Amino acid sequence: MAHLQIVTAPHPIFRKKAEPVADVTDEIKSLAADMLDAMYENRGIGIAANMVGLLHRIIVVDIQPEGNRDPLVCINPEITWASEEMSTNEEASLSFPGISAEITRPNAIKLTYLDQAGARKELAAEGFLAIVIQHEMDYLDGRTYLDHLSKMKRDRLLKKMQKYLKQGHACGDPHCGHDHH
């Protein structure tokens, strides 16, 4: 099993569009499993392939309902519908440690994707799950959640993140047991 590292901003990969996966091969299945491992290891609830330095259209999400793991792997995900009803939520990212922002997005979506067996699936998601999926899909399209903010607010948050990293923090969890020094 490969050990994937979370890429932190600023990095040019966050401005690149991920490429569609041609076939769900054993290599792609292994990559998805490694992405889940990296997400759990870093106490995340979702990551896109860009966040581990790869330009494949893959996201993994696990909002852990009732505290139990329930991973969702989406290969070539595509939002086919989004509600007009919007929701504003505090968002953060493993790739932008130490900062978060209020982001407004559609509250419900419909998604088509390939699962790890290569089968075409459809998912209707609302609330927190819909928000997390949209957040991760932004990465696949060369955007981040900070792109939903004004330039002034985005610049201020990036400056705050740089200060946070200079202080020796490498993750956003104050209770983290990792040695980041």
Phi and psi in degrees as GROMACS dihedral restraints (atoms count N, CA, C in turn):
[ dihedral_restraints ]
;  ai    aj    ak    al  type     phi  dphi    fc
    3     4     5     6     1   -75.9    20    10
    4     5     6     7     1   145.1    20    10
    6     7     8     9     1  -100.1    20    10
    7     8     9    10     1   113.1    20    10
    9    10    11    12     1   -93.2    20    10
   10    11    12    13     1   138.7    20    10
   12    13    14    15     1  -103.1    20    10
   13    14    15    16     1   141.4    20    10
   15    16    17    18     1   -74.3    20    10
   16    17    18    19     1   128.2    20    10
   18    19    20    21     1   -83.1    20    10
   19    20    21    22     1   132.4    20    10
   21    22    23    24     1  -107.5    20    10
   22    23    24    25     1   152.7    20    10
   24    25    26    27     1   -71.6    20    10
   25    26    27    28     1   155.8    20    10
   27    28    29    30     1   -80.2    20    10
   28    29    30    31     1   138.5    20    10
   30    31    32    33     1  -151.0    20    10
   31    32    33    34     1   136.4    20    10
   33    34    35    36     1   -62.5    20    10
   34    35    36    37     1   -20.9    20    10
   36    37    38    39     1   -62.6    20    10
   37    38    39    40     1   -23.4    20    10
   39    40    41    42     1   -74.9    20    10
   40    41    42    43     1    -6.6    20    10
   42    43    44    45     1  -107.3    20    10
   43    44    45    46     1     4.7    20    10
   45    46    47    48     1  -104.5    20    10
   46    47    48    49     1   144.5    20    10
   48    49    50    51     1   -83.8    20    10
   49    50    51    52     1   136.1    20    10
   51    52    53    54     1   -75.8    20    10
   52    53    54    55     1   149.4    20    10
   54    55    56    57     1   -90.3    20    10
   55    56    57    58     1   142.1    20    10
   57    58    59    60     1   -60.2    20    10
   58    59    60    61     1   148.0    20    10
   60    61    62    63     1   -84.0    20    10
   61    62    63    64     1   123.4    20    10
   63    64    65    66     1   -71.3    20    10
   64    65    66    67     1   -45.4    20    10
   66    67    68    69     1  -139.8    20    10
   67    68    69    70     1   144.5    20    10
   69    70    71    72     1   -84.4    20    10
   70    71    72    73     1    87.4    20    10
   72    73    74    75     1   -89.8    20    10
   73    74    75    76     1   174.3    20    10
   75    76    77    78     1   -59.5    20    10
   76    77    78    79     1   -35.4    20    10
   78    79    80    81     1   -63.5    20    10
   79    80    81    82     1   -42.1    20    10
   81    82    83    84     1   -67.2    20    10
   82    83    84    85     1   -41.8    20    10
   84    85    86    87     1   -60.9    20    10
   85    86    87    88     1   -41.9    20    10
   87    88    89    90     1   -65.9    20    10
   88    89    90    91     1   -41.2    20    10
   90    91    92    93     1   -61.4    20    10
   91    92    93    94     1   -44.1    20    10
   93    94    95    96     1   -61.5    20    10
   94    95    96    97     1   -41.9    20    10
   96    97    98    99     1   -64.0    20    10
   97    98    99   100     1   -40.2    20    10
   99   100   101   102     1   -66.1    20    10
  100   101   102   103     1   -36.3    20    10
  102   103   104   105     1   -65.0    20    10
  103   104   105   106     1   -41.7    20    10
  105   106   107   108     1   -61.4    20    10
  106   107   108   109     1   -43.7    20    10
  108   109   110   111     1   -58.5    20    10
  109   110   111   112     1   -45.3    20    10
  111   112   113   114     1   -63.7    20    10
  112   113   114   115     1   -39.6    20    10
  114   115   116   117     1   -63.2    20    10
  115   116   117   118     1   -48.4    20    10
  117   118   119   120     1   -66.3    20    10
  118   119   120   121     1   -41.4    20    10
  120   121   122   123     1   -59.9    20    10
  121   122   123   124     1   -34.7    20    10
  123   124   125   126     1   -97.0    20    10
  124   125   126   127     1    11.6    20    10
  126   127   128   129     1    56.3    20    10
  127   128   129   130     1    39.7    20    10
  129   130   131   132     1   -94.0    20    10
  130   131   132   133     1   173.1    20    10
  132   133   134   135     1  -119.5    20    10
  133   134   135   136     1    -0.7    20    10
  135   136   137   138     1  -174.8    20    10
  136   137   138   139     1   145.7    20    10
  138   139   140   141     1  -146.1    20    10
  139   140   141   142     1   151.3    20    10
  141   142   143   144     1  -106.3    20    10
  142   143   144   145     1   155.1    20    10
  144   145   146   147     1   -55.0    20    10
  145   146   147   148     1   -35.2    20    10
  147   148   149   150     1   -55.7    20    10
  148   149   150   151     1   -33.7    20    10
  150   151   152   153     1   -70.2    20    10
  151   152   153   154     1   -14.1    20    10
  153   154   155   156     1  -115.4    20    10
  154   155   156   157     1    22.1    20    10
  156   157   158   159     1    82.4    20    10
  157   158   159   160     1    17.6    20    10
  159   160   161   162     1  -121.3    20    10
  160   161   162   163     1   143.5    20    10
  162   163   164   165     1  -105.0    20    10
  163   164   165   166     1    55.2    20    10
  165   166   167   168     1  -108.0    20    10
  166   167   168   169     1   145.6    20    10
  168   169   170   171     1   -80.9    20    10
  169   170   171   172     1    78.7    20    10
  171   172   173   174     1  -137.9    20    10
  172   173   174   175     1   133.8    20    10
  174   175   176   177     1  -127.3    20    10
  175   176   177   178     1   150.2    20    10
  177   178   179   180     1  -126.4    20    10
  178   179   180   181     1   139.4    20    10
  180   181   182   183     1  -140.2    20    10
  181   182   183   184     1   140.6    20    10
  183   184   185   186     1  -153.1    20    10
  184   185   186   187     1   101.5    20    10
  186   187   188   189     1   -83.9    20    10
  187   188   189   190     1    -0.5    20    10
  189   190   191   192     1    49.6    20    10
  190   191   192   193     1    65.9    20    10
  192   193   194   195     1   -60.3    20    10
  193   194   195   196     1   137.8    20    10
  195   196   197   198     1    54.9    20    10
  196   197   198   199     1    24.3    20    10
  198   199   200   201     1    78.2    20    10
  199   200   201   202     1     5.6    20    10
  201   202   203   204     1  -103.4    20    10
  202   203   204   205     1   142.0    20    10
  204   205   206   207     1   -67.4    20    10
  205   206   207   208     1   133.4    20    10
  207   208   209   210     1  -147.2    20    10
  208   209   210   211     1    70.6    20    10
  210   211   212   213     1   -69.1    20    10
  211   212   213   214     1   143.6    20    10
  213   214   215   216     1  -122.0    20    10
  214   215   216   217     1   120.9    20    10
  216   217   218   219     1  -110.1    20    10
  217   218   219   220     1   123.5    20    10
  219   220   221   222     1  -120.7    20    10
  220   221   222   223     1   115.1    20    10
  222   223   224   225     1  -102.9    20    10
  223   224   225   226     1   131.4    20    10
  225   226   227   228     1    53.1    20    10
  226   227   228   229     1    49.7    20    10
  228   229   230   231     1   -68.4    20    10
  229   230   231   232     1   146.1    20    10
  231   232   233   234     1  -144.3    20    10
  232   233   234   235     1   127.0    20    10
  234   235   236   237     1   -80.2    20    10
  235   236   237   238     1   119.6    20    10
  237   238   239   240     1   -99.3    20    10
  238   239   240   241     1   -13.6    20    10
  240   241   242   243     1  -159.3    20    10
  241   242   243   244     1   144.4    20    10
  243   244   245   246     1  -137.3    20    10
  244   245   246   247     1   139.7    20    10
  246   247   248   249     1   -69.5    20    10
  247   248   249   250     1   155.0    20    10
  249   250   251   252     1   -77.4    20    10
  250   251   252   253     1   -25.1    20    10
  252   253   254   255     1   -68.8    20    10
  253   254   255   256     1   127.6    20    10
  255   256   257   258     1  -105.6    20    10
  256   257   258   259     1   161.0    20    10
  258   259   260   261     1  -141.0    20    10
  259   260   261   262     1   137.7    20    10
  261   262   263   264     1  -110.1    20    10
  262   263   264   265     1   126.9    20    10
  264   265   266   267     1  -139.0    20    10
  265   266   267   268     1   154.5    20    10
  267   268   269   270     1   -74.6    20    10
  268   269   270   271     1   123.5    20    10
  270   271   272   273     1  -120.0    20    10
  271   272   273   274     1   148.5    20    10
  273   274   275   276     1  -144.0    20    10
  274   275   276   277     1   172.9    20    10
  276   277   278   279     1  -148.7    20    10
  277   278   279   280     1   142.8    20    10
  279   280   281   282     1   -61.6    20    10
  280   281   282   283     1   -25.7    20    10
  282   283   284   285     1   -84.1    20    10
  283   284   285   286     1    -8.7    20    10
  285   286   287   288     1  -130.0    20    10
  286   287   288   289     1    68.8    20    10
  288   289   290   291     1   -65.6    20    10
  289   290   291   292     1   144.9    20    10
  291   292   293   294     1    85.4    20    10
  292   293   294   295     1     0.6    20    10
  294   295   296   297     1  -134.2    20    10
  295   296   297   298     1   160.3    20    10
  297   298   299   300     1  -155.2    20    10
  298   299   300   301     1   166.7    20    10
  300   301   302   303     1  -154.9    20    10
  301   302   303   304     1   152.9    20    10
  303   304   305   306     1   -77.4    20    10
  304   305   306   307     1   122.2    20    10
  306   307   308   309     1  -125.0    20    10
  307   308   309   310     1   137.5    20    10
  309   310   311   312     1  -104.5    20    10
  310   311   312   313     1   128.1    20    10
  312   313   314   315     1  -142.1    20    10
  313   314   315   316     1   165.6    20    10
  315   316   317   318     1   -57.1    20    10
  316   317   318   319     1   139.5    20    10
  318   319   320   321     1   -78.2    20    10
  319   320   321   322     1   -20.4    20    10
  321   322   323   324     1  -140.6    20    10
  322   323   324   325     1   147.4    20    10
  324   325   326   327     1  -141.9    20    10
  325   326   327   328     1   161.8    20    10
  327   328   329   330     1  -118.4    20    10
  328   329   330   331     1   138.2    20    10
  330   331   332   333     1  -130.5    20    10
  331   332   333   334     1   137.6    20    10
  333   334   335   336     1  -113.3    20    10
  334   335   336   337     1   147.0    20    10
  336   337   338   339     1  -165.3    20    10
  337   338   339   340     1   171.1    20    10
  339   340   341   342     1  -101.7    20    10
  340   341   342   343     1   138.2    20    10
  342   343   344   345     1   -87.8    20    10
  343   344   345   346     1  -175.1    20    10
  345   346   347   348     1   -68.2    20    10
  346   347   348   349     1   -14.9    20    10
  348   349   350   351     1   -90.6    20    10
  349   350   351   352     1    -3.1    20    10
  351   352   353   354     1    85.9    20    10
  352   353   354   355     1     6.9    20    10
  354   355   356   357     1   -81.6    20    10
  355   356   357   358     1   140.8    20    10
  357   358   359   360     1   -77.3    20    10
  358   359   360   361     1   129.4    20    10
  360   361   362   363     1  -126.4    20    10
  361   362   363   364     1   157.3    20    10
  363   364   365   366     1  -125.3    20    10
  364   365   366   367     1   144.3    20    10
  366   367   368   369     1  -139.6    20    10
  367   368   369   370     1   131.3    20    10
  369   370   371   372     1  -101.8    20    10
  370   371   372   373     1   122.8    20    10
  372   373   374   375     1  -126.4    20    10
  373   374   375   376     1   144.4    20    10
  375   376   377   378     1  -139.1    20    10
  376   377   378   379     1   166.2    20    10
  378   379   380   381     1    63.1    20    10
  379   380   381   382     1  -139.0    20    10
  381   382   383   384     1   -57.7    20    10
  382   383   384   385     1   -43.5    20    10
  384   385   386   387     1   -61.3    20    10
  385   386   387   388     1   -43.7    20    10
  387   388   389   390     1   -61.8    20    10
  388   389   390   391     1   -39.9    20    10
  390   391   392   393     1   -64.9    20    10
  391   392   393   394     1   -45.9    20    10
  393   394   395   396     1   -63.2    20    10
  394   395   396   397     1   -43.7    20    10
  396   397   398   399     1   -60.7    20    10
  397   398   399   400     1   -45.7    20    10
  399   400   401   402     1   -63.2    20    10
  400   401   402   403     1   -39.6    20    10
  402   403   404   405     1   -58.4    20    10
  403   404   405   406     1   -48.7    20    10
  405   406   407   408     1   -68.6    20    10
  406   407   408   409     1   -37.5    20    10
  408   409   410   411     1   -66.8    20    10
  409   410   411   412     1   -28.3    20    10
  411   412   413   414     1   -53.2    20    10
  412   413   414   415     1   -43.7    20    10
  414   415   416   417     1   -57.9    20    10
  415   416   417   418     1   -41.7    20    10
  417   418   419   420     1   -62.5    20    10
  418   419   420   421     1   -24.3    20    10
  420   421   422   423     1  -101.0    20    10
  421   422   423   424     1    14.9    20    10
  423   424   425   426     1    78.0    20    10
  424   425   426   427     1    24.7    20    10
  426   427   428   429     1  -126.2    20    10
  427   428   429   430     1   165.7    20    10
  429   430   431   432     1  -131.2    20    10
  430   431   432   433     1   169.7    20    10
  432   433   434   435     1   -62.0    20    10
  433   434   435   436     1   -25.2    20    10
  435   436   437   438     1   -68.8    20    10
  436   437   438   439     1   -19.9    20    10
  438   439   440   441     1   -69.6    20    10
  439   440   441   442     1   -10.9    20    10
  441   442   443   444     1   -84.2    20    10
  442   443   444   445     1    -1.8    20    10
  444   445   446   447     1  -105.5    20    10
  445   446   447   448     1   166.6    20    10
  447   448   449   450     1   -67.6    20    10
  448   449   450   451     1   157.2    20    10
  450   451   452   453     1   -59.1    20    10
  451   452   453   454     1   -39.9    20    10
  453   454   455   456     1   -62.8    20    10
  454   455   456   457     1   -46.2    20    10
  456   457   458   459     1   -67.5    20    10
  457   458   459   460     1   -41.2    20    10
  459   460   461   462     1   -60.4    20    10
  460   461   462   463     1   -47.5    20    10
  462   463   464   465     1   -61.1    20    10
  463   464   465   466     1   -40.8    20    10
  465   466   467   468     1   -63.3    20    10
  466   467   468   469     1   -42.9    20    10
  468   469   470   471     1   -67.0    20    10
  469   470   471   472     1   -39.7    20    10
  471   472   473   474     1   -64.7    20    10
  472   473   474   475     1   -37.6    20    10
  474   475   476   477     1   -63.3    20    10
  475   476   477   478     1   -42.4    20    10
  477   478   479   480     1   -62.6    20    10
  478   479   480   481     1   -40.4    20    10
  480   481   482   483     1   -63.6    20    10
  481   482   483   484     1   -43.0    20    10
  483   484   485   486     1   -60.9    20    10
  484   485   486   487     1   -41.9    20    10
  486   487   488   489     1   -62.9    20    10
  487   488   489   490     1   -43.7    20    10
  489   490   491   492     1   -58.4    20    10
  490   491   492   493     1   -45.2    20    10
  492   493   494   495     1   -68.3    20    10
  493   494   495   496     1   -36.8    20    10
  495   496   497   498     1   -64.3    20    10
  496   497   498   499     1   -26.3    20    10
  498   499   500   501     1   -78.5    20    10
  499   500   501   502     1     0.6    20    10
  501   502   503   504     1    95.8    20    10
  502   503   504   505     1     6.5    20    10
  504   505   506   507     1   -87.3    20    10
  505   506   507   508     1   141.4    20    10
  507   508   509   510     1  -125.5    20    10
  508   509   510   511     1    -2.3    20    10
  510   511   512   513     1  -140.8    20    10
  511   512   513   514     1   163.0    20    10
  513   514   515   516     1   -85.1    20    10
  514   515   516   517     1     4.0    20    10
  516   517   518   519     1   -98.4    20    10
  517   518   519   520     1   111.4    20    10
  519   520   521   522     1   -66.0    20    10
  520   521   522   523     1   -15.8    20    10
  522   523   524   525     1   -99.1    20    10
  523   524   525   526     1     8.9    20    10
  525   526   527   528     1   -61.9    20    10
  526   527   528   529     1   138.3    20    10
  528   529   530   531     1   -94.6    20    10
  529   530   531   532     1    -2.0    20    10
  531   532   533   534     1   -69.2    20    10
  532   533   534   535     1   145.7    20    10
  534   535   536   537     1   -90.8    20    10
  535   536   537   538     1   104.4    20    10
  537   538   539   540     1   -96.8    20    10
  538   539   540   541     1    10.0    20    10
